[in-house]
Amino acid sequence: MLTTSNTTHQSVFIFGPQGSSKTLHAPAIAKHFGLKTVLDEDFPQKIEEEMRTDHLITCIEPPARCRHAMHIDEALQRLRQTPAGYPY
């Protein structure tokens, strides 16, 4: 579990196919975005209420109508090229 600042944010979904290094890079991405916890959920059909904030959730496909999701390639690009901070 990662611990960062006391600020809370909406959880962010990082999606991509199996084997795309989501789990490998998740701790660094979570820290970069200021999120406290990493969850590896291949198919997050129902996210519990307590998981709606401060989580980086890795998955193969983001939930329908999810506004805070990005492909692993975009997340890695932001990690390398943008200042640390919440992406939305």
VMD Tcl script that draws the C-alpha trace (Angstrom):
set ca {
  {0.00 0.00 0.00}
  {1.29 3.45 -0.90}
  {0.73 6.46 1.33}
  {0.96 9.99 -0.04}
  {-0.59 13.33 0.91}
  {-3.80 13.91 2.86}
  {-5.64 15.22 -0.22}
  {-8.33 12.90 -1.60}
  {-8.98 12.37 -5.32}
  {-11.30 10.29 -7.43}
  {-9.80 6.90 -8.18}
  {-8.09 6.50 -11.55}
  {-8.37 3.40 -13.74}
  {-5.35 2.37 -15.78}
  {-6.36 -0.12 -18.45}
  {-4.64 -2.23 -21.06}
  {-4.26 -5.82 -22.20}
  {-2.75 -8.51 -20.04}
  {1.02 -8.33 -20.15}
  {1.15 -4.56 -20.79}
  {3.06 -3.87 -17.52}
  {0.18 -2.21 -15.66}
  {0.96 -3.97 -12.39}
  {4.70 -3.42 -12.74}
  {4.37 0.34 -13.17}
  {1.30 0.88 -10.95}
  {3.19 1.96 -7.78}
  {5.19 4.62 -9.67}
  {2.08 5.87 -11.51}
  {0.07 6.03 -8.28}
  {2.80 8.01 -6.56}
  {3.11 10.35 -9.56}
  {-0.67 11.00 -9.55}
  {-0.82 11.39 -5.75}
  {-3.00 8.32 -5.17}
  {-2.66 6.34 -1.97}
  {-3.45 2.73 -2.90}
  {-3.00 0.39 -5.86}
  {-5.64 -2.22 -6.69}
  {-5.12 -4.84 -9.39}
  {-8.62 -5.73 -10.60}
  {-8.78 -7.37 -14.04}
  {-12.53 -6.78 -14.40}
  {-13.73 -4.13 -11.91}
  {-17.47 -4.58 -12.45}
  {-18.53 -3.18 -9.10}
  {-16.27 -0.84 -7.21}
  {-17.00 -0.65 -3.50}
  {-17.72 2.80 -2.09}
  {-14.43 2.97 -0.17}
  {-12.51 2.32 -3.41}
  {-13.94 5.36 -5.21}
  {-11.26 7.70 -3.88}
  {-7.47 7.65 -3.74}
  {-6.98 4.37 -5.61}
  {-5.12 3.55 -8.77}
  {-7.01 0.59 -10.18}
  {-5.44 -1.49 -12.94}
  {-7.81 -3.37 -15.23}
  {-8.13 -4.84 -18.70}
  {-11.17 -2.69 -19.58}
  {-12.42 0.30 -17.56}
  {-15.99 0.26 -16.23}
  {-18.65 1.75 -18.51}
  {-19.04 5.53 -18.30}
  {-15.82 5.90 -16.34}
  {-14.49 9.46 -16.54}
  {-11.19 8.83 -14.78}
  {-9.55 6.18 -16.94}
  {-6.53 6.15 -19.22}
  {-4.66 3.55 -21.21}
  {-1.38 2.32 -19.73}
  {0.54 3.91 -22.61}
  {-0.86 7.36 -21.77}
  {-0.15 6.84 -18.06}
  {3.47 5.92 -18.78}
  {3.86 8.91 -21.07}
  {2.53 11.21 -18.33}
  {4.88 9.57 -15.84}
  {7.85 10.41 -18.04}
  {6.81 13.80 -19.42}
  {4.52 15.68 -17.04}
  {4.99 17.07 -13.54}
  {3.67 14.96 -10.70}
  {0.07 15.62 -9.75}
  {-3.48 14.41 -10.09}
  {-4.27 13.98 -13.81}
  {-7.96 15.08 -13.85}
}
mol new
graphics top color blue
foreach p $ca { graphics top sphere $p radius 0.5 }
foreach p [lrange $ca 0 end-1] q [lrange $ca 1 end] { graphics top cylinder $p $q radius 0.2 }
display resetview
